[in-house]
């Protein structure tokens, strides 16, 4: 069985072999992994924050959000 330290060392050795032009992509991937490891307490800080939001305001926000994301995707193409 491999220990966490051994696994980390193995990963670091592999990272050292990655070509320089792929490092940005690797950094972005690692960032996505880090986003998933927030402690539960930090994730729950906003629990219930929108509990009292008006339905009309929430629907407007949701529609605006969807529209904004679509506009951003169009610009990225």
Order of alpha helices (4+ residues) and beta strands (2+ residues): alpha-alpha-alpha-alpha
